[in-house]
Amino acid sequence: METSLHRELKLLYAGPGARFEVPVQGYRVDVVSGGRLVEIQHGPLAAIGPKVQKLLESHHVTVVKPIVVRKLLVKRAARGGRVTGRRLSPKRGCLLDVFDELVHFTRVFPHRRLTLEVPLVEIEEWRYPGHGRRWRRRDADHQVEDQKLLAVRETRRLRTCGDLAELIPGPLPRPFHTTDMAELLQVERWIAQRIAYCFRQMGAIRQVGKRGNALLYQWAEGLRPAA
């Protein structure tokens, strides 16, 4: 079932004369606006990889991948019932989360006809009791009734490897390893390794050697400044 969030994002990206849920090349596309196809994807980007690859053969495509940076949880007594509580979720997304998705999307992005838009959104998530169906996960005994858009804080538009490289907020040594990247981004090293994997698969960085057990990388010419 379509959520309010999905519907609201479709309206946000619809231009004058836009059409919704349009059949294109055997697929149903969320929005067709001004000759561009728009796909809103809350789930993993990998799930729409084959679809987007096919559409890119003859169309310009915008994939909208929202990242939730603030979520207000609204609890109901039952589906459609009275509200019993509200609280903020401790989980907060950030722009770097886009690399979690790109790990399985590097065969699609970048592409000359593809734009990846990443809105950082605040949402409400309406829940009701799930009657023990997910008892193995703490605080997961619920069903999601709906998600609603509260605000869009910022939108980052990504078309090239250079656009992605701008998410790294500063220079790295030349050459660098993933520990350098982790320290710069203030993240765990495994997250930096995932980011480096994406850049390597896209040709934005290349391996130039090793230091002990650490692989050394270098940016493609002209992509990022060195320290």
N, C-alpha and C positions, 0 to 999 in steps of 0.2 A: 504494500500500500504506500502511495506517495505521501511523504511527510510535508508538513507546512514549510519546513526549511527548504526542501527541494523545490517546492512550488514558488516560494518567495525568491529564491536565487534565479529560477527561470525567468521570472518577471523582471528581475534586476538586469539580466543580460539580454533581454528582448528589446530590439529597436523598433522603430515605426514599421508597421506591417508585418511583424514577426509572426511565424506560424509555430505551433507547438505539436510535439509528438508526431513528427512527419516521417513517413517511410522513405528511406534513402538506401538504395543498393541492398535491399533485403534486411536493413536494420531500421529500428525506430530511433529517431534523433530528437533530443529534448527540445531544441529550438533551431529554427532556420531563420536567420536574420541578415538581410542585405547580402545574400550569397554566401554567407558563412554559416557553418554548422557549429552548434554549441552543445556540448555534453557536460552535464553537472554530475560529478562523481564523488559520492560520499565514501564509498567503499574503496578497496584497493585499486590502484591504477592498473595493476596487472590484469584485473578482470575485464577491462575494456581494451586491452592492448590489440588483439586481433581486429576488433571492430574499428578502432581508430586507424590502424595501419591500412585497412581496406578503404576507408573513407578518404584518407590522405592521397590516394592515388589520383583523385580527380576533384577534391574539394579542399578549401581552407577550413581548418577545424580549430575551435577553441575548446580546450578541456578545462573545466573549472573544478579545482580540488580545494574545497574549504578546509581550513585547519581551525579547530576550536581552541581559542585561547582563554575562554572563560565560559563556564557552564553552570547555570542555575538549575538545580534539581528540584522539581516540584513533585511531591508524592501525593497520590490519591489513595483513598481507602479501597477503591475498586475501579475498574475501567469506567470512565465517565462519572465517577463518584466525587465526593467532597474532597477538598484539599486538606491533607493532614500535616503537611510540613514542607518547608523550603530550606534549602541549604546550598552553599556553593560547593561544587566538586573540587577536590584538591588537585585533580589532574588539569594541567594547563599546557596547551600546545605552543609551539613556536615555529618560526619559518624553517629552521633546520629540519623539522619533521618531514619536509618534502623529500628529503633524501631517503627516508624509509620507504617511500613509494617509488622513487626513481630506480631503486635497486632492481626492480622487476619491470622497468619501463624503458631501459636504455636502448632497446631495439627500436623504439618508437621516437623518443626524444633524444636529441633535437631533430627537427625536420623543417624544411623551408616553408611548409604550409601549416605548421602546427604552432599554436600559442598555448602555453600553460599558464592559466591565471590562478593565483593562490590568494584568496581572500582570508584574512584572519578575522574570525567571527566570534561574537558572543551569542550564546543561544540559551534557551530554556529547554530542558528535557523533562517531559511529563511521564511519570511512572506509576505503575500500580503493582500490587503484590503478585509474585509469580508462583505462589503456592508450592515452594520447595523444589521447583523444577531445576534450579541451578544451585543446589545446596553445597556443592563442592567449592564454590567460590564465595569468599567472604563478601558480604554486602552486595551480592549479585542476585538475591532472591527477588527479582522484579521483572516486569515486562515494560518495554518502552511503548507508550501510547502515541507520542508525537514529539517532534522537535520543532522549535520555532526560532526564527531569526530575531535577535534583539538589536544587533548593531554589526557593522563592518568597520573594524578599526583601521585596516590598511589592506591594500591589494598589491601584490607583487606580480608583475607580468614577466614571464620567462619565455624567451624564444631561442636563445643560443647558449653555448657553454660559457660565454663571457657573462651573460646575465646570471647564470648560476654561480660563477666565480665571485661575483660581487656580494654573495651572501657570506663570504669569508671576510671578516671585518679587519683586514690588515695584512701586511706582508708576512711571508714565511721565509725561512732560510733557503738558500740555494746551494745544494739540494735540501729537501726537507723529508722528514718521516712522519708517521701518523702521531707520534708522541708530540711533535711540534704543533701539529694541527689541533690535537686535543687540548694542549695547554692554551693555545690562542683562543679557542672557542669555549674553553672551560667546560668540557664535556668528558665523558669516559672515553678511553682509547678505542673501545669497540665501535663507538659511534663515529669517531674519526676514521676508522678503518672502512666503515660502510660508506662514508662520504668519499673517501679516496677511491674506493671501488667504482662508484658512479662516475667520477671524473675520469678514471682510467679507461672505463668501457666507452666513454664518449670521446676519448682522444684529447681531453683537456690537460691531462698530465701523462707523463710516461716514466717508467722505471729506469733509473740511470745507475743503479748499483745497490750495495748493501752496506750497512754499518752494524757489525755483529749479526744479530738475527733480524734487524729492522731493514725493511726495504726502503730505498731512497727514491724520491720522486722529484720531478722538475715540471713546472708549468710549460705548456706549449708556448711558443714564441709570441710575445705581445699580449698574452692573456692576463698575467698578473705580475706586479713588480716584485722583485726580490728584496730581502732585508739588507 
